Amino acid sequence: MKLDEKDFIVELRGNRNCLIEGITGLAEYGENAVAARARGAVIRINGKGLRMYMMAEDRLGICGEISLVQLEQNDDK
């Protein structure tokens, strides 16, 4: 699927796997928190034992024990 330049997709598979498409970069990366910049937003994932299993083009895959996924709107595009 081709995303519009303003779109992003967050896909959760249970509480152990998160795939984000449409990212423009990382804002934070650690074992307990990961934040990805997306088009007009920051997607923050909190949990335990988080790790990146994939980062390619505009995609980011995170696995671990996910407890919170939060969307923060911003004006940066």
N, CA, C and O atoms as a Tripos MOL2 file, in Angstrom:
@<TRIPOS>MOLECULE
protein
  308   307    77     0     0
PROTEIN
NO_CHARGES

@<TRIPOS>ATOM
      1 N           0.8390   -1.1760    0.0000 N.3       1 MET1
      2 CA          0.0000    0.0000    0.0000 C.3       1 MET1
      3 C           0.8890    1.2460    0.0000 C.2       1 MET1
      4 O           1.8030    1.3530    0.8170 O.2       1 MET1
      5 N           0.6350    2.1540   -0.8790 N.am      2 LYS2
      6 CA          1.3770    3.4060   -0.9600 C.3       2 LYS2
      7 C           0.6890    4.4320   -0.0720 C.2       2 LYS2
      8 O          -0.4950    4.7200   -0.2480 O.2       2 LYS2
      9 N           1.4350    4.9850    0.8860 N.am      3 LEU3
     10 CA          0.8670    5.9650    1.8010 C.3       3 LEU3
     11 C           0.9120    7.3540    1.1900 C.2       3 LEU3
     12 O           1.8520    7.7060    0.4770 O.2       3 LEU3
     13 N          -0.1130    8.1340    1.4780 N.am      4 ASP4
     14 CA         -0.0990    9.5460    1.1350 C.3       4 ASP4
     15 C           1.0190   10.1880    1.9540 C.2       4 ASP4
     16 O           1.3350    9.7000    3.0390 O.2       4 ASP4
     17 N           1.6170   11.2530    1.4680 N.am      5 GLU5
     18 CA          2.7580   11.8390    2.1640 C.3       5 GLU5
     19 C           2.4160   12.3870    3.5450 C.2       5 GLU5
     20 O           3.3280   12.7090    4.3070 O.2       5 GLU5
     21 N           1.1490   12.5040    3.8910 N.am      6 LYS6
     22 CA          0.7410   12.9840    5.2100 C.3       6 LYS6
     23 C           0.2750   11.8520    6.1220 C.2       6 LYS6
     24 O          -0.0580   12.1130    7.2780 O.2       6 LYS6
     25 N           0.2380   10.6270    5.6590 N.am      7 ASP7
     26 CA         -0.3070    9.5010    6.4160 C.3       7 ASP7
     27 C           0.7690    8.7130    7.1360 C.2       7 ASP7
     28 O           1.9390    8.7210    6.7520 O.2       7 ASP7
     29 N           0.3420    8.0310    8.1930 N.am      8 PHE8
     30 CA          1.1560    7.0180    8.8410 C.3       8 PHE8
     31 C           0.2160    5.9450    9.3770 C.2       8 PHE8
     32 O          -0.9690    6.1990    9.5940 O.2       8 PHE8
     33 N           0.7470    4.7550    9.5860 N.am      9 ILE9
     34 CA         -0.0330    3.6210   10.0770 C.3       9 ILE9
     35 C           0.6830    3.0380   11.2850 C.2       9 ILE9
     36 O           1.8990    2.8490   11.2630 O.2       9 ILE9
     37 N          -0.0780    2.7530   12.3440 N.am     10 VAL10
     38 CA          0.4380    2.0630   13.5210 C.3      10 VAL10
     39 C          -0.3150    0.7510   13.6300 C.2      10 VAL10
     40 O          -1.5410    0.7440   13.7330 O.2      10 VAL10
     41 N           0.4080   -0.3610   13.6080 N.am     11 GLU11
     42 CA         -0.2040   -1.6860   13.6860 C.3      11 GLU11
     43 C           0.3180   -2.3910   14.9340 C.2      11 GLU11
     44 O           1.5270   -2.5480   15.1080 O.2      11 GLU11
     45 N          -0.6020   -2.8140   15.8000 N.am     12 LEU12
     46 CA         -0.2440   -3.5670   17.0000 C.3      12 LEU12
     47 C          -0.6250   -5.0190   16.8160 C.2      12 LEU12
     48 O          -1.6950   -5.3330   16.2930 O.2      12 LEU12
     49 N           0.2500   -5.8930   17.2460 N.am     13 ARG13
     50 CA         -0.0460   -7.3320   17.2740 C.3      13 ARG13
     51 C           0.0920   -7.7740   18.7150 C.2      13 ARG13
     52 O           1.1790   -8.1070   19.1860 O.2      13 ARG13
     53 N          -1.0470   -7.7690   19.4100 N.am     14 GLY14
     54 CA         -1.0330   -8.0420   20.8390 C.3      14 GLY14
     55 C          -0.3000   -6.9220   21.5570 C.2      14 GLY14
     56 O          -0.3450   -5.7670   21.1330 O.2      14 GLY14
     57 N           0.3790   -7.2700   22.6530 N.am     15 ASN15
     58 CA          1.1630   -6.2570   23.3640 C.3      15 ASN15
     59 C           2.6620   -6.5230   23.2220 C.2      15 ASN15
     60 O           3.4560   -6.0650   24.0430 O.2      15 ASN15
     61 N           3.0500   -7.2640   22.1770 N.am     16 ARG16
     62 CA          4.4490   -7.6510   21.9880 C.3      16 ARG16
     63 C           5.0890   -7.1320   20.7090 C.2      16 ARG16
     64 O           6.3050   -7.2420   20.5450 O.2      16 ARG16
     65 N           4.2970   -6.5690   19.7980 N.am     17 ASN17
     66 CA          4.8430   -6.2010   18.5050 C.3      17 ASN17
     67 C           4.1190   -4.9680   17.9680 C.2      17 ASN17
     68 O           2.8900   -4.9080   17.9820 O.2      17 ASN17
     69 N           4.8840   -3.9910   17.4980 N.am     18 CYS18
     70 CA          4.3080   -2.7780   16.9120 C.3      18 CYS18
     71 C           5.0700   -2.4500   15.6350 C.2      18 CYS18
     72 O           6.3000   -2.4140   15.6320 O.2      18 CYS18
     73 N           4.3480   -2.2130   14.5650 N.am     19 LEU19
     74 CA          4.9300   -1.8030   13.2970 C.3      19 LEU19
     75 C           4.3630   -0.4330   12.9510 C.2      19 LEU19
     76 O           3.1480   -0.2350   12.9540 O.2      19 LEU19
     77 N           5.2520    0.5110   12.6530 N.am     20 ILE20
     78 CA          4.8370    1.8580   12.2860 C.3      20 ILE20
     79 C           5.3510    2.1300   10.8760 C.2      20 ILE20
     80 O           6.5360    1.9590   10.5940 O.2      20 ILE20
     81 N           4.4570    2.5500   10.0050 N.am     21 GLU21
     82 CA          4.8200    2.9230    8.6420 C.3      21 GLU21
     83 C           4.5640    4.4110    8.4730 C.2      21 GLU21
     84 O           3.5720    4.9390    8.9750 O.2      21 GLU21
     85 N           5.4560    5.0780    7.7710 N.am     22 GLY22
     86 CA          5.3110    6.5030    7.5270 C.3      22 GLY22
     87 C           6.1460    7.3560    8.4720 C.2      22 GLY22
     88 O           5.8670    8.5440    8.6330 O.2      22 GLY22
     89 N           7.1720    6.7690    9.1050 N.am     23 ILE23
     90 CA          7.9980    7.5540   10.0120 C.3      23 ILE23
     91 C           9.0060    8.3870    9.2250 C.2      23 ILE23
     92 O           9.3500    8.0690    8.0870 O.2      23 ILE23
     93 N           9.4680    9.4570    9.8590 N.am     24 THR24
     94 CA         10.5030   10.3020    9.2650 C.3      24 THR24
     95 C          11.7870   10.2710   10.0810 C.2      24 THR24
     96 O          12.7950   10.8400    9.6610 O.2      24 THR24
     97 N          11.7700    9.6150   11.2470 N.am     25 GLY25
     98 CA         12.9690    9.5030   12.0720 C.3      25 GLY25
     99 C          12.6290    9.0980   13.4930 C.2      25 GLY25
    100 O          11.4600    8.9490   13.8470 O.2      25 GLY25
    101 N          13.6610    8.9220   14.3020 N.am     26 LEU26
    102 CA         13.4970    8.5720   15.7160 C.3      26 LEU26
    103 C          13.6900    9.8190   16.5700 C.2      26 LEU26
    104 O          14.5790   10.6280   16.3040 O.2      26 LEU26
    105 N          12.8570    9.9730   17.5950 N.am     27 ALA27
    106 CA         12.9970   11.0590   18.5580 C.3      27 ALA27
    107 C          13.6160   10.5500   19.8510 C.2      27 ALA27
    108 O          14.2710   11.3050   20.5700 O.2      27 ALA27
    109 N          13.4070    9.2530   20.1500 N.am     28 GLU28
    110 CA         13.9180    8.6450   21.3840 C.3      28 GLU28
    111 C          14.0140    7.1440   21.1660 C.2      28 GLU28
    112 O          13.1850    6.5480   20.4780 O.2      28 GLU28
    113 N          15.0450    6.5390   21.7670 N.am     29 TYR29
    114 CA         15.1640    5.0870   21.6730 C.3      29 TYR29
    115 C          15.8150    4.5540   22.9410 C.2      29 TYR29
    116 O          16.9490    4.9080   23.2650 O.2      29 TYR29
    117 N          15.0910    3.7010   23.6520 N.am     30 GLY30
    118 CA         15.6100    3.0800   24.8590 C.3      30 GLY30
    119 C          14.8240    1.8260   25.1840 C.2      30 GLY30
    120 O          13.8390    1.5060   24.5180 O.2      30 GLY30
    121 N          15.2620    1.1220   26.2080 N.am     31 GLU31
    122 CA         14.6340   -0.1410   26.5950 C.3      31 GLU31
    123 C          13.2020    0.0340   27.0990 C.2      31 GLU31
    124 O          12.3890   -0.8850   27.0000 O.2      31 GLU31
    125 N          12.8940    1.2260   27.6440 N.am     32 ASN32
    126 CA         11.5680    1.4600   28.2120 C.3      32 ASN32
    127 C          10.7140    2.4500   27.4270 C.2      32 ASN32
    128 O           9.5340    2.6270   27.7290 O.2      32 ASN32
    129 N          11.3020    3.0950   26.4200 N.am     33 ALA33
    130 CA         10.5480    4.0680   25.6290 C.3      33 ALA33
    131 C          11.1660    4.2320   24.2480 C.2      33 ALA33
    132 O          12.3860    4.3030   24.0950 O.2      33 ALA33
    133 N          10.2990    4.2900   23.2530 N.am     34 VAL34
    134 CA         10.7100    4.5620   21.8740 C.3      34 VAL34
    135 C           9.7390    5.6100   21.3420 C.2      34 VAL34
    136 O           8.5270    5.5000   21.5270 O.2      34 VAL34
    137 N          10.2870    6.6260   20.6790 N.am     35 ALA35
    138 CA          9.4370    7.6490   20.0700 C.3      35 ALA35
    139 C           9.8900    7.8420   18.6280 C.2      35 ALA35
    140 O          11.0720    8.0530   18.3570 O.2      35 ALA35
    141 N           8.9370    7.7670   17.7130 N.am     36 ALA36
    142 CA          9.2200    7.9290   16.2870 C.3      36 ALA36
    143 C           8.5050    9.1770   15.7760 C.2      36 ALA36
    144 O           7.3390    9.4180   16.0880 O.2      36 ALA36
    145 N           9.2240    9.9530   14.9930 N.am     37 ARG37
    146 CA          8.5940   11.0930   14.3270 C.3      37 ARG37
    147 C           7.8440   10.5830   13.1060 C.2      37 ARG37
    148 O           8.3760    9.8150   12.3030 O.2      37 ARG37
    149 N           6.6170   11.0190   12.9860 N.am     38 ALA38
    150 CA          5.8040   10.7040   11.8130 C.3      38 ALA38
    151 C           5.3310   12.0310   11.2580 C.2      38 ALA38
    152 O           5.6210   13.0840   11.8250 O.2      38 ALA38
    153 N           4.6360   11.9880   10.2020 N.am     39 ARG39
    154 CA          4.2080   13.2030    9.5160 C.3      39 ARG39
    155 C           3.1990   13.9800   10.3610 C.2      39 ARG39
    156 O           2.0160   13.6400   10.3920 O.2      39 ARG39
    157 N           3.6680   15.0200   11.0440 N.am     40 GLY40
    158 CA          2.7930   15.8460   11.8660 C.3      40 GLY40
    159 C           2.5510   15.3080   13.2510 C.2      40 GLY40
    160 O           1.6780   15.8190   13.9530 O.2      40 GLY40
    161 N           3.2970   14.2770   13.6860 N.am     41 ALA41
    162 CA          3.0590   13.6760   14.9910 C.3      41 ALA41
    163 C           4.3170   12.9770   15.5000 C.2      41 ALA41
    164 O           5.2680   12.7340   14.7570 O.2      41 ALA41
    165 N           4.2860   12.6650   16.7860 N.am     42 VAL42
    166 CA          5.2820   11.7880   17.3970 C.3      42 VAL42
    167 C           4.5120   10.6150   17.9830 C.2      42 VAL42
    168 O           3.5440   10.8080   18.7190 O.2      42 VAL42
    169 N           4.9400    9.4020   17.6590 N.am     43 ILE43
    170 CA          4.3050    8.1920   18.1830 C.3      43 ILE43
    171 C           5.2270    7.6430   19.2520 C.2      43 ILE43
    172 O           6.3610    7.2590   18.9670 O.2      43 ILE43
    173 N           4.7390    7.6060   20.4880 N.am     44 ARG44
    174 CA          5.5420    7.1840   21.6240 C.3      44 ARG44
    175 C           5.0740    5.8100   22.1010 C.2      44 ARG44
    176 O           3.8780    5.5860   22.2900 O.2      44 ARG44
    177 N           6.0120    4.9060   22.2930 N.am     45 ILE45
    178 CA          5.7250    3.5640   22.7820 C.3      45 ILE45
    179 C           6.4620    3.3810   24.1000 C.2      45 ILE45
    180 O           7.6790    3.5610   24.1610 O.2      45 ILE45
    181 N           5.7390    3.0250   25.1540 N.am     46 ASN46
    182 CA          6.3410    2.7470   26.4490 C.3      46 ASN46
    183 C           6.1650    1.2780   26.7700 C.2      46 ASN46
    184 O           5.2010    0.6510   26.3290 O.2      46 ASN46
    185 N           7.0890    0.7270   27.5340 N.am     47 GLY47
    186 CA          7.0010   -0.6690   27.9260 C.3      47 GLY47
    187 C           8.2880   -1.1340   28.5810 C.2      47 GLY47
    188 O           9.0440   -0.3330   29.1320 O.2      47 GLY47
    189 N           8.5290   -2.4350   28.5180 N.am     48 LYS48
    190 CA          9.7190   -3.0430   29.1130 C.3      48 LYS48
    191 C          10.4220   -3.8890   28.0580 C.2      48 LYS48
    192 O           9.7740   -4.5560   27.2520 O.2      48 LYS48
    193 N          11.7360   -3.8560   28.0700 N.am     49 GLY49
    194 CA         12.5110   -4.6840   27.1570 C.3      49 GLY49
    195 C          12.2600   -4.3810   25.6930 C.2      49 GLY49
    196 O          12.3160   -5.2770   24.8510 O.2      49 GLY49
    197 N          11.9830   -3.1170   25.3830 N.am     50 LEU50
    198 CA         11.6920   -2.7460   23.9960 C.3      50 LEU50
    199 C          12.9680   -2.7820   23.1700 C.2      50 LEU50
    200 O          14.0400   -2.3910   23.6300 O.2      50 LEU50
    201 N          12.8270   -3.2610   21.9370 N.am     51 ARG51
    202 CA         13.9580   -3.2440   21.0120 C.3      51 ARG51
    203 C          13.4430   -3.1320   19.5910 C.2      51 ARG51
    204 O          12.3310   -3.5500   19.2690 O.2      51 ARG51
    205 N          14.2790   -2.5590   18.7630 N.am     52 MET52
    206 CA         13.9460   -2.3890   17.3630 C.3      52 MET52
    207 C          14.3020   -3.6810   16.6400 C.2      52 MET52
    208 O          15.4370   -4.1470   16.7360 O.2      52 MET52
    209 N          13.3620   -4.2600   15.9260 N.am     53 TYR53
    210 CA         13.6690   -5.4490   15.1340 C.3      53 TYR53
    211 C          13.7550   -5.1310   13.6460 C.2      53 TYR53
    212 O          14.2160   -5.9540   12.8540 O.2      53 TYR53
    213 N          13.3040   -3.9180   13.2650 N.am     54 MET54
    214 CA         13.3780   -3.5440   11.8670 C.3      54 MET54
    215 C          13.2980   -2.0320   11.7340 C.2      54 MET54
    216 O          12.4980   -1.3770   12.4030 O.2      54 MET54
    217 N          14.1380   -1.4870   10.8610 N.am     55 MET55
    218 CA         14.0240   -0.0930   10.4540 C.3      55 MET55
    219 C          14.4790   -0.0270    9.0100 C.2      55 MET55
    220 O          15.6470   -0.2630    8.7010 O.2      55 MET55
    221 N          13.5440    0.2980    8.1280 N.am     56 ALA56
    222 CA         13.8310    0.3430    6.6960 C.3      56 ALA56
    223 C          12.9400    1.3910    6.0520 C.2      56 ALA56
    224 O          11.7460    1.4700    6.3390 O.2      56 ALA56
    225 N          13.5300    2.1920    5.1820 N.am     57 GLU57
    226 CA         12.8060    3.2550    4.4910 C.3      57 GLU57
    227 C          12.0200    4.0780    5.4960 C.2      57 GLU57
    228 O          12.6120    4.8350    6.2650 O.2      57 GLU57
    229 N          10.7010    3.9470    5.5070 N.am     58 ASP58
    230 CA          9.8730    4.7210    6.4340 C.3      58 ASP58
    231 C           9.1620    3.8150    7.4390 C.2      58 ASP58
    232 O           8.0900    4.1610    7.9360 O.2      58 ASP58
    233 N           9.7530    2.6600    7.7380 N.am     59 ARG59
    234 CA          9.1230    1.6840    8.6420 C.3      59 ARG59
    235 C           9.9840    1.4340    9.8690 C.2      59 ARG59
    236 O          11.2140    1.4620    9.8120 O.2      59 ARG59
    237 N           9.2950    1.1880   10.9900 N.am     60 LEU60
    238 CA          9.9640    0.8670   12.2360 C.3      60 LEU60
    239 C           9.2020   -0.2590   12.9070 C.2      60 LEU60
    240 O           7.9850   -0.1770   13.0700 O.2      60 LEU60
    241 N           9.9090   -1.3060   13.2970 N.am     61 GLY61
    242 CA          9.3130   -2.4250   14.0220 C.3      61 GLY61
    243 C           9.8860   -2.4810   15.4260 C.2      61 GLY61
    244 O          11.1040   -2.4900   15.6040 O.2      61 GLY61
    245 N           9.0120   -2.5180   16.4250 N.am     62 ILE62
    246 CA          9.4120   -2.5730   17.8330 C.3      62 ILE62
    247 C           8.7780   -3.8100   18.4590 C.2      62 ILE62
    248 O           7.6040   -4.1010   18.2300 O.2      62 ILE62
    249 N           9.5670   -4.5350   19.2530 N.am     63 CYS63
    250 CA          9.0160   -5.6610   20.0050 C.3      63 CYS63
    251 C           9.4380   -5.5370   21.4550 C.2      63 CYS63
    252 O          10.3610   -4.7930   21.7860 O.2      63 CYS63
    253 N           8.7640   -6.2610   22.3030 N.am     64 GLY64
    254 CA          8.9750   -6.2240   23.7400 C.3      64 GLY64
    255 C           7.6140   -6.2020   24.4190 C.2      64 GLY64
    256 O           6.5960   -6.4890   23.7900 O.2      64 GLY64
    257 N           7.5970   -5.8670   25.6850 N.am     65 GLU65
    258 CA          6.3390   -5.7920   26.4240 C.3      65 GLU65
    259 C           5.7940   -4.3730   26.3360 C.2      65 GLU65
    260 O           6.2210   -3.4950   27.0860 O.2      65 GLU65
    261 N           4.8560   -4.1450   25.4290 N.am     66 ILE66
    262 CA          4.3080   -2.8130   25.1610 C.3      66 ILE66
    263 C           3.1580   -2.5430   26.1310 C.2      66 ILE66
    264 O           2.2170   -3.3300   26.2290 O.2      66 ILE66
    265 N           3.2470   -1.4100   26.8500 N.am     67 SER67
    266 CA          2.1870   -1.0600   27.7900 C.3      67 SER67
    267 C           1.3890    0.1750   27.3630 C.2      67 SER67
    268 O           0.2600    0.3710   27.8130 O.2      67 SER67
    269 N           1.9780    1.0160   26.4860 N.am     68 LEU68
    270 CA          1.2980    2.2470   26.0840 C.3      68 LEU68
    271 C           1.7690    2.6710   24.7020 C.2      68 LEU68
    272 O           2.9650    2.6540   24.4110 O.2      68 LEU68
    273 N           0.8210    3.0530   23.8540 N.am     69 VAL69
    274 CA          1.1290    3.6820   22.5710 C.3      69 VAL69
    275 C           0.3960    5.0170   22.5890 C.2      69 VAL69
    276 O          -0.8220    5.0730   22.7570 O.2      69 VAL69
    277 N           1.1630    6.0920   22.4140 N.am     70 GLN70
    278 CA          0.6010    7.4320   22.5400 C.3      70 GLN70
    279 C           0.9170    8.2460   21.2870 C.2      70 GLN70
    280 O           2.0190    8.1690   20.7440 O.2      70 GLN70
    281 N          -0.0520    9.0150   20.8430 N.am     71 LEU71
    282 CA          0.1030    9.8790   19.6780 C.3      71 LEU71
    283 C           0.1320   11.3210   20.1530 C.2      71 LEU71
    284 O          -0.7950   11.7880   20.8140 O.2      71 LEU71
    285 N           1.2110   12.0260   19.8090 N.am     72 GLU72
    286 CA          1.3520   13.4410   20.1520 C.3      72 GLU72
    287 C           1.3560   14.2420   18.8550 C.2      72 GLU72
    288 O           2.2870   14.1200   18.0590 O.2      72 GLU72
    289 N           0.3440   15.0480   18.6340 N.am     73 GLN73
    290 CA          0.2670   15.8710   17.4290 C.3      73 GLN73
    291 C           1.2680   17.0060   17.5420 C.2      73 GLN73
    292 O           1.4820   17.5410   18.6300 O.2      73 GLN73
    293 N           1.8820   17.3780   16.4280 N.am     74 ASN74
    294 CA          2.7310   18.5630   16.3960 C.3      74 ASN74
    295 C           2.6000   19.2240   15.0360 C.2      74 ASN74
    296 O           1.9730   18.6780   14.1280 O.2      74 ASN74
    297 N           3.1900   20.3900   14.9000 N.am     75 ASP75
    298 CA          3.0670   21.1440   13.6590 C.3      75 ASP75
    299 C           4.2010   20.8600   12.6970 C.2      75 ASP75
    300 O           4.1800   21.3470   11.5670 O.2      75 ASP75
    301 N           5.2120   20.0680   13.1200 N.am     76 ASP76
    302 CA          6.3210   19.7270   12.2390 C.3      76 ASP76
    303 C           5.8460   18.7370   11.1940 C.2      76 ASP76
    304 O           5.2490   17.7170   11.5370 O.2      76 ASP76
    305 N           6.0960   19.0140    9.9500 N.am     77 LYS77
    306 CA          5.6110   18.1230    8.8940 C.3      77 LYS77
    307 C           6.7360   17.4650    8.1900 C.2      77 LYS77
    308 O           6.5120   16.6800    7.2680 O.2      77 LYS77
@<TRIPOS>BOND
     1     1     2 1
     2     2     3 1
     3     3     4 2
     4     3     5 am
     5     5     6 1
     6     6     7 1
     7     7     8 2
     8     7     9 am
     9     9    10 1
    10    10    11 1
    11    11    12 2
    12    11    13 am
    13    13    14 1
    14    14    15 1
    15    15    16 2
    16    15    17 am
    17    17    18 1
    18    18    19 1
    19    19    20 2
    20    19    21 am
    21    21    22 1
    22    22    23 1
    23    23    24 2
    24    23    25 am
    25    25    26 1
    26    26    27 1
    27    27    28 2
    28    27    29 am
    29    29    30 1
    30    30    31 1
    31    31    32 2
    32    31    33 am
    33    33    34 1
    34    34    35 1
    35    35    36 2
    36    35    37 am
    37    37    38 1
    38    38    39 1
    39    39    40 2
    40    39    41 am
    41    41    42 1
    42    42    43 1
    43    43    44 2
    44    43    45 am
    45    45    46 1
    46    46    47 1
    47    47    48 2
    48    47    49 am
    49    49    50 1
    50    50    51 1
    51    51    52 2
    52    51    53 am
    53    53    54 1
    54    54    55 1
    55    55    56 2
    56    55    57 am
    57    57    58 1
    58    58    59 1
    59    59    60 2
    60    59    61 am
    61    61    62 1
    62    62    63 1
    63    63    64 2
    64    63    65 am
    65    65    66 1
    66    66    67 1
    67    67    68 2
    68    67    69 am
    69    69    70 1
    70    70    71 1
    71    71    72 2
    72    71    73 am
    73    73    74 1
    74    74    75 1
    75    75    76 2
    76    75    77 am
    77    77    78 1
    78    78    79 1
    79    79    80 2
    80    79    81 am
    81    81    82 1
    82    82    83 1
    83    83    84 2
    84    83    85 am
    85    85    86 1
    86    86    87 1
    87    87    88 2
    88    87    89 am
    89    89    90 1
    90    90    91 1
    91    91    92 2
    92    91    93 am
    93    93    94 1
    94    94    95 1
    95    95    96 2
    96    95    97 am
    97    97    98 1
    98    98    99 1
    99    99   100 2
   100    99   101 am
   101   101   102 1
   102   102   103 1
   103   103   104 2
   104   103   105 am
   105   105   106 1
   106   106   107 1
   107   107   108 2
   108   107   109 am
   109   109   110 1
   110   110   111 1
   111   111   112 2
   112   111   113 am
   113   113   114 1
   114   114   115 1
   115   115   116 2
   116   115   117 am
   117   117   118 1
   118   118   119 1
   119   119   120 2
   120   119   121 am
   121   121   122 1
   122   122   123 1
   123   123   124 2
   124   123   125 am
   125   125   126 1
   126   126   127 1
   127   127   128 2
   128   127   129 am
   129   129   130 1
   130   130   131 1
   131   131   132 2
   132   131   133 am
   133   133   134 1
   134   134   135 1
   135   135   136 2
   136   135   137 am
   137   137   138 1
   138   138   139 1
   139   139   140 2
   140   139   141 am
   141   141   142 1
   142   142   143 1
   143   143   144 2
   144   143   145 am
   145   145   146 1
   146   146   147 1
   147   147   148 2
   148   147   149 am
   149   149   150 1
   150   150   151 1
   151   151   152 2
   152   151   153 am
   153   153   154 1
   154   154   155 1
   155   155   156 2
   156   155   157 am
   157   157   158 1
   158   158   159 1
   159   159   160 2
   160   159   161 am
   161   161   162 1
   162   162   163 1
   163   163   164 2
   164   163   165 am
   165   165   166 1
   166   166   167 1
   167   167   168 2
   168   167   169 am
   169   169   170 1
   170   170   171 1
   171   171   172 2
   172   171   173 am
   173   173   174 1
   174   174   175 1
   175   175   176 2
   176   175   177 am
   177   177   178 1
   178   178   179 1
   179   179   180 2
   180   179   181 am
   181   181   182 1
   182   182   183 1
   183   183   184 2
   184   183   185 am
   185   185   186 1
   186   186   187 1
   187   187   188 2
   188   187   189 am
   189   189   190 1
   190   190   191 1
   191   191   192 2
   192   191   193 am
   193   193   194 1
   194   194   195 1
   195   195   196 2
   196   195   197 am
   197   197   198 1
   198   198   199 1
   199   199   200 2
   200   199   201 am
   201   201   202 1
   202   202   203 1
   203   203   204 2
   204   203   205 am
   205   205   206 1
   206   206   207 1
   207   207   208 2
   208   207   209 am
   209   209   210 1
   210   210   211 1
   211   211   212 2
   212   211   213 am
   213   213   214 1
   214   214   215 1
   215   215   216 2
   216   215   217 am
   217   217   218 1
   218   218   219 1
   219   219   220 2
   220   219   221 am
   221   221   222 1
   222   222   223 1
   223   223   224 2
   224   223   225 am
   225   225   226 1
   226   226   227 1
   227   227   228 2
   228   227   229 am
   229   229   230 1
   230   230   231 1
   231   231   232 2
   232   231   233 am
   233   233   234 1
   234   234   235 1
   235   235   236 2
   236   235   237 am
   237   237   238 1
   238   238   239 1
   239   239   240 2
   240   239   241 am
   241   241   242 1
   242   242   243 1
   243   243   244 2
   244   243   245 am
   245   245   246 1
   246   246   247 1
   247   247   248 2
   248   247   249 am
   249   249   250 1
   250   250   251 1
   251   251   252 2
   252   251   253 am
   253   253   254 1
   254   254   255 1
   255   255   256 2
   256   255   257 am
   257   257   258 1
   258   258   259 1
   259   259   260 2
   260   259   261 am
   261   261   262 1
   262   262   263 1
   263   263   264 2
   264   263   265 am
   265   265   266 1
   266   266   267 1
   267   267   268 2
   268   267   269 am
   269   269   270 1
   270   270   271 1
   271   271   272 2
   272   271   273 am
   273   273   274 1
   274   274   275 1
   275   275   276 2
   276   275   277 am
   277   277   278 1
   278   278   279 1
   279   279   280 2
   280   279   281 am
   281   281   282 1
   282   282   283 1
   283   283   284 2
   284   283   285 am
   285   285   286 1
   286   286   287 1
   287   287   288 2
   288   287   289 am
   289   289   290 1
   290   290   291 1
   291   291   292 2
   292   291   293 am
   293   293   294 1
   294   294   295 1
   295   295   296 2
   296   295   297 am
   297   297   298 1
   298   298   299 1
   299   299   300 2
   300   299   301 am
   301   301   302 1
   302   302   303 1
   303   303   304 2
   304   303   305 am
   305   305   306 1
   306   306   307 1
   307   307   308 2
@<TRIPOS>SUBSTRUCTURE
     1 MET1         2 RESIDUE 1 A MET
     2 LYS2         6 RESIDUE 1 A LYS
     3 LEU3        10 RESIDUE 1 A LEU
     4 ASP4        14 RESIDUE 1 A ASP
     5 GLU5        18 RESIDUE 1 A GLU
     6 LYS6        22 RESIDUE 1 A LYS
     7 ASP7        26 RESIDUE 1 A ASP
     8 PHE8        30 RESIDUE 1 A PHE
     9 ILE9        34 RESIDUE 1 A ILE
    10 VAL10       38 RESIDUE 1 A VAL
    11 GLU11       42 RESIDUE 1 A GLU
    12 LEU12       46 RESIDUE 1 A LEU
    13 ARG13       50 RESIDUE 1 A ARG
    14 GLY14       54 RESIDUE 1 A GLY
    15 ASN15       58 RESIDUE 1 A ASN
    16 ARG16       62 RESIDUE 1 A ARG
    17 ASN17       66 RESIDUE 1 A ASN
    18 CYS18       70 RESIDUE 1 A CYS
    19 LEU19       74 RESIDUE 1 A LEU
    20 ILE20       78 RESIDUE 1 A ILE
    21 GLU21       82 RESIDUE 1 A GLU
    22 GLY22       86 RESIDUE 1 A GLY
    23 ILE23       90 RESIDUE 1 A ILE
    24 THR24       94 RESIDUE 1 A THR
    25 GLY25       98 RESIDUE 1 A GLY
    26 LEU26      102 RESIDUE 1 A LEU
    27 ALA27      106 RESIDUE 1 A ALA
    28 GLU28      110 RESIDUE 1 A GLU
    29 TYR29      114 RESIDUE 1 A TYR
    30 GLY30      118 RESIDUE 1 A GLY
    31 GLU31      122 RESIDUE 1 A GLU
    32 ASN32      126 RESIDUE 1 A ASN
    33 ALA33      130 RESIDUE 1 A ALA
    34 VAL34      134 RESIDUE 1 A VAL
    35 ALA35      138 RESIDUE 1 A ALA
    36 ALA36      142 RESIDUE 1 A ALA
    37 ARG37      146 RESIDUE 1 A ARG
    38 ALA38      150 RESIDUE 1 A ALA
    39 ARG39      154 RESIDUE 1 A ARG
    40 GLY40      158 RESIDUE 1 A GLY
    41 ALA41      162 RESIDUE 1 A ALA
    42 VAL42      166 RESIDUE 1 A VAL
    43 ILE43      170 RESIDUE 1 A ILE
    44 ARG44      174 RESIDUE 1 A ARG
    45 ILE45      178 RESIDUE 1 A ILE
    46 ASN46      182 RESIDUE 1 A ASN
    47 GLY47      186 RESIDUE 1 A GLY
    48 LYS48      190 RESIDUE 1 A LYS
    49 GLY49      194 RESIDUE 1 A GLY
    50 LEU50      198 RESIDUE 1 A LEU
    51 ARG51      202 RESIDUE 1 A ARG
    52 MET52      206 RESIDUE 1 A MET
    53 TYR53      210 RESIDUE 1 A TYR
    54 MET54      214 RESIDUE 1 A MET
    55 MET55      218 RESIDUE 1 A MET
    56 ALA56      222 RESIDUE 1 A ALA
    57 GLU57      226 RESIDUE 1 A GLU
    58 ASP58      230 RESIDUE 1 A ASP
    59 ARG59      234 RESIDUE 1 A ARG
    60 LEU60      238 RESIDUE 1 A LEU
    61 GLY61      242 RESIDUE 1 A GLY
    62 ILE62      246 RESIDUE 1 A ILE
    63 CYS63      250 RESIDUE 1 A CYS
    64 GLY64      254 RESIDUE 1 A GLY
    65 GLU65      258 RESIDUE 1 A GLU
    66 ILE66      262 RESIDUE 1 A ILE
    67 SER67      266 RESIDUE 1 A SER
    68 LEU68      270 RESIDUE 1 A LEU
    69 VAL69      274 RESIDUE 1 A VAL
    70 GLN70      278 RESIDUE 1 A GLN
    71 LEU71      282 RESIDUE 1 A LEU
    72 GLU72      286 RESIDUE 1 A GLU
    73 GLN73      290 RESIDUE 1 A GLN
    74 ASN74      294 RESIDUE 1 A ASN
    75 ASP75      298 RESIDUE 1 A ASP
    76 ASP76      302 RESIDUE 1 A ASP
    77 LYS77      306 RESIDUE 1 A LYS
